[in-house]
Amino acid sequence: MEDRNEKILDYIDRLVTEEKALRDKPVKPEAEHARMRHLQEQLDQCWDLLRQRRARQEFGENPDAASVRDAGTVERYTG
């Protein structure tokens, strides 16, 4: 179970690194703006999945039953 959580965290780290590199560029072509939006959506989905997995694990449920929710659902999530 922790192995999957670690894989998700590793993926988050890669996305954050790419996002930071894009933010640090002085000039951003439109394609990079689109990529940045996509990265932000993926990060939101990954964090949501990780929270789902941890909650399931905490309450004795199967964390592997957690699933990636669509970007629209995750973006509207308020806590």
N, C-alpha and C positions, 0 to 999 in steps of 0.2 A: 504494500500500500504506500509506504513512504517513498518507494522507488518511483512510482508514478508522480507523486507530489514533487519530488526532486526534478523529474523530467520537465514538469510544468514550470517550475521555478527557473530551470536552465533556459527554457524557451523564453520566458519573461525577460531574463537577463539579456538574451540576444536581441530581443525586440527593443528593449530600453537602450542598448548600445547603438543600434541602428537609428533609433529616434533621436538620440543625443547627437549623433554625427550629422543628421539632417538639420537639426536645429542650429548647429554650430556653423553651417555654411552661410556665408554672407549673402549670396544670391541664390534664390530657390526658384527653379523653373516650375511651371504648373504641374509637371509630372511628379515632382517631389512633394508638392502640396497634397496631391492625391495619395501618394505613398504614405505621407505622414498621417492623413486621416485613417487610412487602412491600418497602419501600425497602432494607432490609438484604439481603434475598434478591437483589434486582436488582443491588445493588452487588457482592455476591459473584459473581454470574454475569458481570457486566461485567469485573471484575478477572480472572476465570478465562479469559474469552474473549480479553482482551488478552494474558495470559500465553501462551495457546495460539498466538496470532498471532505474537507475538515469537519464540517458540521455533521455530515453523515457518520464519519468515524467517531466523533465525540458522543453521538447518541446511539452507538452500537449498530448502525446500519452499514450496508455495503457501500463504501466510497466509490466503487467502480460503477455503481448505478447512476452516479452524477453524469450529466451530459452538458455539452456546450450549448448555450442558448444563443439564439440569433442576436445579432448586433443591436437591432431595434429594441428588443426586450431589455438587454443589458444597459443600453444607453438611457432608458427611461427608469431604470432601477434607482430608487432613492433611499434604500436602506431598510 
